[in-house]
Amino acid sequence: MRGVHSAIDDLRRDVFAEVARLAYEGGDYSRIDEIPYKIVPGETAKYRDNVFRERAVVVERLRLACGLPLRTAAEFGPASKGIEEASVPEKYYEPPLVNIIPFACNACPEKEIRISSNCQGCVSRPCMNVCPKHAIYIGEDHRSHINQEQCIKCGRCLNQCPYDAISRMERPCASACGMDAIGSDELGRAKIDYDKCVSCGMCLVNCPFGAIADKSQIFQLIQAIRSGTRVIAIVAPAFVNQFKGATPAKLKKAMRVLGFADVVEVAIGADLCTIEEAKDFLENVPKNIPWMGTSCCPAWSVMAKKLFPEFKENISMALTPMVLTARIVKRDNPDAKIVFVGPCAAKKLEASRRTVRSDVDFVLTFEELNGMFTAKEIDFATLVPDEGDEDFRTGTAAGRGFAVVGGVAGAVKEYISHLDPEREVMTEFGDGLKACRTMLQNAKKGQRDGYLLEGMACPGGCVAGAGTIAPVIQATAAVKRYAAAAESLSAGESPVADRLEEAES
């Protein structure tokens, strides 16, 4: 589904734009009650069974976009209930981050192997012959059928049918979840096990019914901007190609129109993370640990510690690029609020963790930022940068490359070659949480000793995060071009390389 524009994309972006517009205009926020009728006008539903349900889904998405708690169909109240309490110029967050709107869920089957009418009732019965549980039987119509109680969903029959009459049916959100965190409630609707969930957001971008959404901080961020607070945006390198026609210089101009005081490239923090992880690797592998994992993806890091607690010490303690950049900017601008803008839903939780001083006051995804651009009617095709606006000149090719799969490990390996030219470093990356789990299972067997393991929760890397806009393939190519255009190649050549100790303190 990723990369194919749909009505669900439009719905998400309409909601973000309307919430941003509401916040910028100020005044009586009970006007939010009118927005569902603007997004879903008329008396006829366009996508769901009735217009009332369609609007009810919009209501809950609006509330989540304001940081308000999710409600069930049994709870009474307008969209505006609680909104005045949420209109504060500071982080407003009540767990959980990722939410399933129950009455928007299609109650898809959890997992089934099904035989369609394409079955020809062939005499050889290869599907029956390979079934290890004898779950396939012949019906009165002389065609194959499956006893779902006996079926173990192994898929052997699927691979043997000469007519492609057998298919695997699986709930899309559960299929996308690398933590097996999605089950069913008493009505068969999807339900998240938050003890397992790492908030990667892959479920919300893979639900074809738009039933899953994460909470946003757009509403509170704009309150901070309107209050006159100096607000600085730190932007992840995956921003390239996310906003059509937005060069770095135009992005700086557009951010000022939104009310931001300045824009800083998070690639500088990626360079510092590279230096720190390279030193960690040389110091600890194999002296203290057999292998080391990267730290920049919060969902991967939490997954590793949840499912493989014995590897807790193997994950680098290096601060993430977001945190390192925020600390530097905060040191230079102590009275400013810092907003991380990136592709990732999980960063919202990382910024809120009490175990690490993140210095990040708000987190926005690219989709949410785009809603602010829409609210302010910013058109990058006609936008003219101010004199003095220029492309970012601080991040190196190594730091910018963090946005794509293999970029983190590649950057660390390259920097190690400067510190210890004789050291051979073997690398592997997990492209999505399922691949990360396999990678760690191999490490558990002792098959990855001496390795630097890069974990990325989103298949494709940061450019495929839940908050991105551009198709993954095009975004990957754009980031690689952007990295190649950097003035410096290695993290050690970063103009802020000497500030690592300062950022760690």
RODO-2510 file (C-alpha; in nm, 4 decimals, decimal comma):
residues 505
     n   res          X          Y          Z
     1     m     0,0000     0,0000     0,0000
     2     r     0,2895     0,2408     0,0655
     3     g     0,3562     0,4740    -0,2241
     4     v     0,0049     0,4443    -0,3699
     5     h    -0,1943     0,7593    -0,2984
     6     s    -0,5384     0,6858    -0,1530
     7     a    -0,8450     0,8383     0,0092
     8     i    -0,6953     0,7494     0,3477
     9     d    -0,3947     0,9745     0,2734
    10     d    -0,6348     1,2560     0,1847
    11     l    -0,8298     1,2050     0,5070
    12     r    -0,5188     1,2161     0,7253
    13     r    -0,3877     1,5271     0,5533
    14     d    -0,7243     1,7056     0,5585
    15     v    -0,7448     1,6477     0,9336
    16     f    -0,3934     1,7816     0,9972
    17     a    -0,4594     2,0873     0,7797
    18     e    -0,7883     2,1675     0,9538
    19     v    -0,6422     2,1304     1,3024
    20     a    -0,3496     2,3536     1,2046
    21     r    -0,5872     2,6128     1,0578
    22     l    -0,7999     2,6021     1,3748
    23     a    -0,4939     2,6566     1,5938
    24     y    -0,3527     2,9423     1,3846
    25     e    -0,6880     3,1253     1,3809
    26     g    -0,7367     3,0914     1,7567
    27     g    -1,0540     3,2101     1,9261
    28     d    -1,3342     2,9746     2,0198
    29     y    -1,2036     2,6236     1,9547
    30     s    -1,5505     2,4726     1,9724
    31     r    -1,5477     2,5461     1,5971
    32     i    -1,3834     2,2056     1,5643
    33     d    -1,7368     2,0627     1,5812
    34     e    -1,8012     2,2066     1,2332
    35     i    -1,4960     2,0479     1,0698
    36     p    -1,6398     1,6942     1,0213
    37     y    -1,9145     1,8492     0,8077
    38     k    -1,6517     2,0325     0,6018
    39     i    -1,4453     1,7176     0,5429
    40     v    -1,7542     1,4974     0,4884
    41     p    -2,0193     1,7249     0,3360
    42     g    -2,3715     1,6374     0,2261
    43     e    -2,5967     1,3475     0,3183
    44     t    -2,4299     1,0580     0,1393
    45     a    -2,1240     0,8679     0,2547
    46     k    -1,8475     0,8354    -0,0010
    47     y    -1,6555     0,5395     0,1416
    48     r    -1,8384     0,3887     0,4394
    49     d    -2,1870     0,2478     0,4899
    50     n    -2,3374     0,5799     0,6069
    51     v    -2,2437     0,9441     0,6422
    52     f    -2,2832     0,9431     1,0218
    53     r    -2,0180     0,6770     1,0662
    54     e    -1,7915     0,8538     0,8190
    55     r    -1,8152     1,1757     1,0170
    56     a    -1,7723     0,9941     1,3480
    57     v    -1,4387     0,8588     1,2242
    58     v    -1,3319     1,2127     1,1288
    59     v    -1,4313     1,3349     1,4755
    60     e    -1,2004     1,0881     1,6468
    61     r    -0,9153     1,1586     1,4063
    62     l    -0,9539     1,5315     1,4779
    63     r    -0,9418     1,4665     1,8513
    64     l    -0,6311     1,2504     1,8213
    65     a    -0,4679     1,5204     1,6067
    66     c    -0,5300     1,7610     1,8964
    67     g    -0,3750     1,5149     2,1403
    68     l    -0,7116     1,4300     2,2968
    69     p    -0,8013     1,0759     2,4092
    70     l    -0,9781     0,8287     2,1819
    71     r    -1,3434     0,7501     2,2506
    72     t    -1,5624     0,4532     2,1654
    73     a    -1,9017     0,4717     1,9967
    74     a    -2,0609     0,4317     2,3399
    75     e    -1,9135     0,7563     2,4738
    76     f    -2,1119     1,0769     2,4406
    77     g    -1,9681     1,4172     2,3587
    78     p    -1,8841     1,6568     2,0743
    79     a    -1,5434     1,6704     1,9059
    80     s    -1,4653     1,9802     2,1124
    81     k    -1,4976     1,8085     2,4498
    82     g    -1,1742     1,8805     2,6387
    83     i    -1,0185     2,0944     2,3665
    84     e    -0,9704     2,4041     2,5812
    85     e    -0,7576     2,2023     2,8237
    86     a    -0,5507     2,0804     2,5273
    87     s    -0,4859     2,4291     2,3894
    88     v    -0,1584     2,4777     2,5759
    89     p     0,1811     2,5913     2,4378
    90     e     0,3572     2,2788     2,5592
    91     k     0,3680     1,9046     2,5049
    92     y     0,0260     1,7524     2,5711
    93     y     0,0348     1,3766     2,5668
    94     e    -0,1560     1,0941     2,7294
    95     p    -0,0688     0,7350     2,6294
    96     p    -0,1232     0,5413     2,4157
    97     l     0,0341     0,7049     2,1118
    98     v    -0,1082     0,4730     1,8438
    99     n    -0,4848     0,4208     1,8596
   100     i    -0,7396     0,2043     1,6791
   101     i    -1,0761     0,3743     1,6238
   102     p    -1,3040     0,0753     1,6959
   103     f    -1,5995     0,1711     1,4770
   104     a    -1,3695     0,2426     1,1803
   105     c    -1,2175    -0,1074     1,1920
   106     n    -1,3408    -0,3608     0,9362
   107     a    -1,2897    -0,6546     1,1774
   108     c    -1,0764    -0,8295     0,9163
   109     p    -0,9941    -1,1988     0,9728
   110     e    -0,6808    -1,2421     1,1828
   111     k    -0,5286    -1,5038     0,9530
   112     e    -0,6858    -1,7633     0,7264
   113     i    -0,6006    -1,9822     0,4325
   114     r    -0,8962    -1,9787     0,1938
   115     i    -0,9950    -2,1822    -0,1129
   116     s    -1,1837    -1,9875    -0,3779
   117     s    -1,4254    -2,0917    -0,6510
   118     n    -1,1229    -2,1237    -0,8802
   119     c    -1,0758    -2,4740    -0,7370
   120     q    -1,1275    -2,7246    -1,0182
   121     g    -1,1559    -3,0322    -0,7984
   122     c    -0,8529    -3,1928    -0,9626
   123     v    -0,8003    -3,5647    -0,9131
   124     s    -0,4406    -3,5386    -0,7920
   125     r    -0,5421    -3,3250    -0,4885
   126     p    -0,1928    -3,1803    -0,4272
   127     c    -0,3358    -2,9465    -0,1607
   128     m    -0,4571    -3,2454     0,0430
   129     n    -0,1374    -3,4377    -0,0066
   130     v     0,0872    -3,1688     0,1424
   131     c    -0,1350    -3,0633     0,4345
   132     p     0,0438    -3,1744     0,7561
   133     k    -0,2746    -3,1574     0,9642
   134     h    -0,5222    -3,3172     0,7195
   135     a    -0,7262    -2,9990     0,7351
   136     i    -0,8332    -3,0170     0,3682
   137     y    -1,1320    -3,2273     0,2704
   138     i    -1,3455    -3,2792    -0,0402
   139     g    -1,6975    -3,1407    -0,0272
   140     e    -2,0134    -3,2579    -0,1980
   141     d    -1,9240    -3,0262    -0,4857
   142     h    -1,6088    -3,2381    -0,5391
   143     r    -1,3920    -2,9357    -0,4593
   144     s    -1,1426    -2,8825    -0,1804
   145     h    -1,2406    -2,7112     0,1449
   146     i    -1,0447    -2,6227     0,4609
   147     n    -1,1361    -2,7064     0,8174
   148     q    -1,0202    -2,3826     0,9791
   149     e    -1,0033    -2,5406     1,3247
   150     q    -0,7417    -2,7880     1,2060
   151     c    -0,5532    -2,5529     0,9709
   152     i    -0,2227    -2,4179     1,1064
   153     k    -0,1851    -2,1578     0,8272
   154     c     0,1455    -2,3010     0,7076
   155     g     0,0647    -2,2207     0,3434
   156     r     0,1950    -2,5451     0,1923
   157     c    -0,1315    -2,6001     0,0071
   158     l    -0,1156    -2,2470    -0,1322
   159     n     0,2141    -2,3212    -0,3026
   160     q     0,0902    -2,6458    -0,4579
   161     c    -0,2410    -2,5458    -0,6182
   162     p    -0,2004    -2,5427    -1,0000
   163     y    -0,4957    -2,3016    -1,0388
   164     d    -0,3951    -2,0416    -0,7776
   165     a    -0,7249    -2,1138    -0,6074
   166     i    -0,5802    -2,0912    -0,2557
   167     s    -0,4876    -1,7631    -0,0903
   168     r    -0,3743    -1,6352     0,2465
   169     m    -0,6050    -1,3818     0,4119
   170     e    -0,4487    -1,1709     0,6865
   171     r    -0,5399    -0,8509     0,8620
   172     p    -0,3159    -0,5847     0,6959
   173     c    -0,2292    -0,4046     1,0190
   174     a    -0,1257    -0,7301     1,1865
   175     s     0,0742    -0,8358     0,8829
   176     a     0,2646    -0,5057     0,8948
   177     c     0,3341    -0,5340     1,2679
   178     g     0,6774    -0,6764     1,3390
   179     m     0,5936    -0,7273     1,7068
   180     d     0,2822    -0,9481     1,6737
   181     a     0,1122    -0,6826     1,8857
   182     i    -0,2267    -0,6809     1,7096
   183     g    -0,5023    -0,9224     1,8045
   184     s    -0,8818    -0,8966     1,8234
   185     d    -1,1321    -0,7622     2,0718
   186     e    -1,4592    -0,9318     2,1636
   187     l    -1,6214    -0,8043     1,8428
   188     g    -1,3420    -0,9238     1,6160
   189     r    -1,1975    -0,5766     1,5660
   190     a    -0,8243    -0,5110     1,5760
   191     k    -0,6794    -0,4438     1,9191
   192     i    -0,3240    -0,3438     2,0133
   193     d    -0,1325    -0,5160     2,2905
   194     y     0,0590    -0,2159     2,4229
   195     d     0,2967    -0,4359     2,6195
   196     k     0,4301    -0,5525     2,2829
   197     c     0,3821    -0,2377     2,0717
   198     v     0,6886    -0,0201     1,9994
   199     s     0,4890     0,2558     1,8221
   200     c     0,6645     0,2196     1,4870
   201     g     0,3382     0,3186     1,3154
   202     m     0,3501     0,0600     1,0382
   203     c    -0,0022    -0,0527     1,1288
   204     l    -0,1496     0,2934     1,0802
   205     v    -0,0118     0,3346     0,7270
   206     n    -0,1151    -0,0163     0,6260
   207     c    -0,4777    -0,0127     0,7453
   208     p    -0,6921     0,0276     0,4299
   209     f    -0,9858     0,1555     0,6367
   210     g    -0,8078     0,4444     0,8071
   211     a    -0,8960     0,2993     1,1462
   212     i    -0,5557     0,3600     1,3084
   213     a    -0,4058     0,6969     1,3976
   214     d    -0,1396     0,8367     1,6276
   215     k    -0,1730     1,1424     1,8448
   216     s    -0,0279     1,4695     1,7197
   217     q     0,1235     1,7785     1,8794
   218     i     0,0345     2,0224     1,5987
   219     f    -0,2272     2,1970     1,8099
   220     q     0,0053     2,2603     2,1042
   221     l     0,3036     2,3538     1,8850
   222     i     0,1055     2,6277     1,7114
   223     q    -0,0064     2,7580     2,0533
   224     a     0,3638     2,7928     2,1396
   225     i     0,4342     2,9764     1,8132
   226     r     0,1378     3,2119     1,8660
   227     s     0,2480     3,2822     2,2241
   228     g     0,5621     3,4506     2,0906
   229     t     0,7994     3,1782     2,2099
   230     r     1,1107     3,1333     1,9976
   231     v     1,0585     2,7939     1,8292
   232     i     1,3367     2,6227     1,6333
   233     a     1,2811     2,3262     1,4022
   234     i     1,5393     2,0518     1,3656
   235     v     1,4666     1,8609     1,0455
   236     a     1,5606     1,4999     0,9730
   237     p     1,7514     1,4376     0,6454
   238     a     1,4610     1,2284     0,5147
   239     f     1,2827     1,5604     0,4409
   240     v     1,4276     1,5562     0,0886
   241     n     1,1543     1,5032    -0,1716
   242     q     0,8766     1,4976     0,0913
   243     f     0,7424     1,8410    -0,0051
   244     k     0,7191     1,8859    -0,3797
   245     g     0,9430     2,1676    -0,4982
   246     a     1,0890     2,2340    -0,1513
   247     t     1,4609     2,3026    -0,1750
   248     p     1,6389     2,3519     0,1590
   249     a     1,6352     2,7276     0,0987
   250     k     1,2619     2,7267     0,0245
   251     l     1,1991     2,5079     0,3275
   252     k     1,3687     2,7676     0,5496
   253     k     1,1468     3,0392     0,4074
   254     a     0,8317     2,8284     0,4452
   255     m     0,9163     2,7477     0,8065
   256     r     0,9494     3,1189     0,8845
   257     v     0,6056     3,1747     0,7326
   258     l     0,4742     2,9116     0,9750
   259     g     0,6334     3,1010     1,2628
   260     f     0,9561     2,9093     1,3241
   261     a     1,2569     3,1178     1,4203
   262     d     1,5161     2,8924     1,2587
   263     v     1,5713     2,5540     1,0919
   264     v     1,8627     2,3197     1,1644
   265     e     1,9641     1,9995     0,9863
   266     v     1,9505     1,6873     1,2080
   267     a     2,2290     1,5388     0,9950
   268     i     2,4692     1,7204     1,2296
   269     g     2,3448     1,5027     1,5141
   270     a     2,3758     1,1974     1,2891
   271     d     2,7427     1,2843     1,2386
   272     l     2,7957     1,3025     1,6143
   273     c     2,6089     0,9728     1,6591
   274     t     2,8380     0,8168     1,3976
   275     i     3,1498     0,9280     1,5844
   276     e     3,0176     0,8031     1,9178
   277     e     2,9055     0,4643     1,7842
   278     a     3,2363     0,4120     1,6033
   279     k     3,4246     0,4700     1,9284
   280     d     3,1801     0,2446     2,1173
   281     f     3,2328    -0,0342     1,8665
   282     l     3,6114    -0,0174     1,8783
   283     e     3,6134    -0,0037     2,2566
   284     n     3,3599    -0,2807     2,3243
   285     v     3,3633    -0,5341     2,0362
   286     p     3,4753    -0,8030     2,1069
   287     k     3,6269    -0,7030     2,4425
   288     n     3,2970    -0,6574     2,6278
   289     i     3,0252    -0,7649     2,3840
   290     p     3,0369    -1,0001     2,0800
   291     w     2,8553    -0,7542     1,8524
   292     m     2,6976    -0,4082     1,8680
   293     g     2,3642    -0,2698     1,7463
   294     t     2,2988     0,0877     1,6388
   295     s     2,0857     0,3196     1,8520
   296     c     1,9219     0,5764     1,6227
   297     c     1,5868     0,3992     1,5584
   298     p     1,3834     0,4030     1,8839
   299     a     1,1365     0,1343     1,7715
   300     w     1,4191    -0,1070     1,6831
   301     s     1,5995    -0,0342     2,0093
   302     v     1,2878    -0,0935     2,2220
   303     m     1,2029    -0,4088     2,0237
   304     a     1,5501    -0,5538     2,0800
   305     k     1,5325    -0,4918     2,4537
   306     k     1,1773    -0,6285     2,4826
   307     l     1,2235    -0,9491     2,2858
   308     f     1,5927    -1,0103     2,3524
   309     p     1,6594    -0,8663     2,7003
   310     e     1,9884    -1,0549     2,7152
   311     f     2,1138    -0,8177     2,4427
   312     k     2,0345    -0,4980     2,6326
   313     e     2,4031    -0,4105     2,6641
   314     n     2,4674    -0,4840     2,2958
   315     i     2,2636    -0,1873     2,1753
   316     s     2,4811     0,1226     2,1599
   317     m     2,4299     0,3793     2,4344
   318     a     2,4987     0,6594     2,1864
   319     l     2,2372     0,9348     2,1921
   320     t     2,0230     0,9514     1,8789
   321     p     2,0704     1,2190     1,6087
   322     m     1,7477     1,3886     1,7238
   323     v     1,8689     1,4207     2,0827
   324     l     2,2248     1,5234     1,9947
   325     t     2,1009     1,7946     1,7577
   326     a     1,8415     1,9198     2,0063
   327     r     2,1022     1,9459     2,2824
   328     i     2,3359     2,1510     2,0656
   329     v     2,0574     2,3843     1,9535
   330     k     1,9275     2,4163     2,3102
   331     r     2,2781     2,5011     2,4341
   332     d     2,2958     2,7830     2,1770
   333     n     1,9328     2,8918     2,2324
   334     p     1,8437     2,8139     2,5963
   335     d     1,5109     2,9987     2,5879
   336     a     1,3845     2,8362     2,2658
   337     k     1,1518     2,5412     2,2230
   338     i     1,2846     2,2658     1,9964
   339     v     1,0664     2,0826     1,7442
   340     f     1,1915     1,7662     1,5772
   341     v     1,0441     1,7264     1,2286
   342     g     1,0849     1,3840     1,0762
   343     p     0,9327     1,0700     0,9312
   344     c     0,8842     0,8780     1,2541
   345     a     0,5924     0,8209     1,4916
   346     a     0,8112     0,6519     1,7537
   347     k     1,0162     0,9712     1,7978
   348     k     0,7149     1,1184     1,9807
   349     l     0,7694     0,8644     2,2562
   350     e     1,1472     0,8969     2,2505
   351     a     1,1195     1,2716     2,3080
   352     s     0,8960     1,2075     2,6100
   353     r     1,1095     0,9446     2,7833
   354     r     1,2305     1,0463     3,1247
   355     t     1,5356     0,8211     3,1080
   356     v     1,7037     1,0567     2,8588
   357     r     1,7016     1,4363     2,8553
   358     s     1,5971     1,4848     2,4947
   359     d     1,5640     1,8674     2,4968
   360     v     1,2907     1,8113     2,2348
   361     d     0,9691     1,9949     2,3186
   362     f     0,7554     1,8782     2,0246
   363     v     0,7707     1,6161     1,7509
   364     l     0,6052     1,6579     1,4111
   365     t     0,5927     1,4128     1,1227
   366     f     0,6310     1,5315     0,7645
   367     e     0,2587     1,4711     0,7096
   368     e     0,1728     1,6894     1,0070
   369     l     0,4087     1,9647     0,8920
   370     n     0,2483     1,9462     0,5495
   371     g    -0,0854     2,0139     0,7187
   372     m     0,0629     2,3376     0,8540
   373     f     0,1867     2,4307     0,5059
   374     t    -0,1653     2,3703     0,3708
   375     a    -0,3231     2,5783     0,6476
   376     k    -0,0941     2,8678     0,5600
   377     e    -0,1474     2,8128     0,1842
   378     i     0,2233     2,7714     0,1135
   379     d     0,2983     2,6766    -0,2465
   380     f     0,6611     2,5758    -0,2944
   381     a     0,6293     2,6205    -0,6710
   382     t     0,5854     2,9968    -0,6283
   383     l     0,7615     3,0516    -0,2946
   384     v     1,0715     3,2706    -0,3202
   385     p     1,3430     3,2325    -0,0536
   386     d     1,4620     3,5456     0,1229
   387     e     1,8058     3,6875     0,0588
   388     g     2,0522     3,4952     0,2705
   389     d     1,8558     3,1696     0,2602
   390     e     2,0762     2,8907     0,1370
   391     d     2,1042     2,5153     0,1397
   392     f     2,2137     2,3429     0,4602
   393     r     2,5934     2,3277     0,4744
   394     t     2,6519     2,1499     0,8035
   395     g     2,5563     1,7821     0,7590
   396     t     2,8014     1,5474     0,5901
   397     a     2,7187     1,2784     0,3368
   398     a     2,7499     1,0225     0,6178
   399     g     2,4968     1,1999     0,8397
   400     r     2,2470     1,2606     0,5627
   401     g     2,2677     0,8959     0,4643
   402     f     2,1140     0,7878     0,7986
   403     a     1,7719     0,8258     0,6343
   404     v     1,8061     0,5151     0,4149
   405     v     1,8610     0,1495     0,5007
   406     g     2,2302     0,0694     0,5458
   407     g     2,3218     0,4352     0,5888
   408     v     2,3909     0,4220     0,9619
   409     a     2,6115     0,1130     0,9488
   410     g     2,7866     0,2500     0,6414
   411     a     2,8640     0,5802     0,8125
   412     v     2,9989     0,4127     1,1283
   413     k     3,2088     0,1684     0,9292
   414     e     3,3537     0,4534     0,7212
   415     y     3,4518     0,6506     1,0308
   416     i     3,6077     0,3447     1,1953
   417     s     3,8337     0,3169     0,8897
   418     h     3,9845     0,6527     0,9940
   419     l     4,0276     0,5558     1,3585
   420     d     4,1635     0,2059     1,2959
   421     p     4,2470     0,1401     0,9283
   422     e     4,3395    -0,2212     1,0041
   423     r     4,0083    -0,3060     1,1649
   424     e     3,7682    -0,5074     0,9510
   425     v     3,4039    -0,4340     1,0333
   426     m     3,1274    -0,6631     0,9159
   427     t     2,7820    -0,5075     0,8944
   428     e     2,4234    -0,6208     0,8488
   429     f     2,0988    -0,4280     0,8562
   430     g     1,7440    -0,5227     0,9486
   431     d     1,5023    -0,3783     0,6938
   432     g     1,1832    -0,3673     0,9039
   433     l     1,1157    -0,5194     1,2460
   434     k     1,0557    -0,8709     1,1136
   435     a     1,3989    -0,8670     0,9504
   436     c     1,5439    -0,7183     1,2699
   437     r     1,4055    -1,0095     1,4712
   438     t     1,5624    -1,2586     1,2317
   439     m     1,8923    -1,0718     1,2581
   440     l     1,8854    -1,0935     1,6371
   441     q     1,7889    -1,4598     1,6305
   442     n     2,1002    -1,5230     1,4212
   443     a     2,3034    -1,3203     1,6687
   444     k     2,1622    -1,5326     1,9497
   445     k     2,2987    -1,8396     1,7716
   446     g     2,6427    -1,6811     1,7694
   447     q     2,6341    -1,6151     1,3949
   448     r     2,6917    -1,2379     1,4111
   449     d     2,9934    -1,2096     1,6389
   450     g     3,2109    -0,9165     1,5424
   451     y     2,9286    -0,7476     1,3528
   452     l     2,7821    -0,3993     1,3632
   453     l     2,4051    -0,4535     1,3316
   454     e     2,1840    -0,1720     1,2057
   455     g     1,8172    -0,1905     1,3002
   456     m     1,5449    -0,0019     1,1121
   457     a     1,1821    -0,0569     1,2162
   458     c     1,0387     0,0682     0,8867
   459     p     1,1022    -0,1397     0,5715
   460     g     1,3129     0,0962     0,3616
   461     g     1,4513     0,2939     0,6535
   462     c     1,3478     0,6382     0,7809
   463     v     1,2283     0,7396     0,4352
   464     a     0,9527     0,4793     0,4826
   465     g     0,8424     0,6032     0,8248
   466     a     0,4757     0,6312     0,9174
   467     g     0,4824     1,0092     0,8823
   468     t     0,6284     1,0325     0,5316
   469     i     0,4588     1,1551     0,2160
   470     a     0,6796     1,0585    -0,0799
   471     p     0,6979     0,7024    -0,2211
   472     v     0,9860     0,5107    -0,0646
   473     i     1,1792     0,4372    -0,3860
   474     q     1,1787     0,8001    -0,5003
   475     a     1,2588     0,9265    -0,1499
   476     t     1,5528     0,6870    -0,1194
   477     a     1,6985     0,8056    -0,4484
   478     a     1,6507     1,1698    -0,3494
   479     v     1,8266     1,1242    -0,0136
   480     k     2,1207     0,9529    -0,1818
   481     r     2,1539     1,2458    -0,4244
   482     y     2,1278     1,4882    -0,1337
   483     a     2,4000     1,3028     0,0560
   484     a     2,6260     1,2985    -0,2487
   485     a     2,5907     1,6772    -0,2734
   486     a     2,7246     1,7351     0,0800
   487     e     3,0425     1,9381     0,1082
   488     s     3,2042     1,6737     0,3320
   489     l     3,1977     1,2955     0,3137
   490     s     3,2971     1,1615     0,6568
   491     a     3,1365     1,2346     0,9937
   492     g     3,4777     1,3358     1,1253
   493     e     3,4754     1,6309     0,8853
   494     s     3,1573     1,7754     1,0384
   495     p     3,1921     2,1389     1,1537
   496     v     3,0338     2,0359     1,4861
   497     a     3,2467     1,7224     1,5394
   498     d     3,4215     1,8882     1,8328
   499     r     3,0882     1,9420     2,0149
   500     l     3,0140     1,5744     2,0907
   501     e     3,1254     1,5937     2,4526
   502     e     2,9259     1,9127     2,4966
   503     a     2,6105     1,7471     2,3540
   504     e     2,6508     1,4427     2,5786
   505     s     2,6720     1,6475     2,8966
***
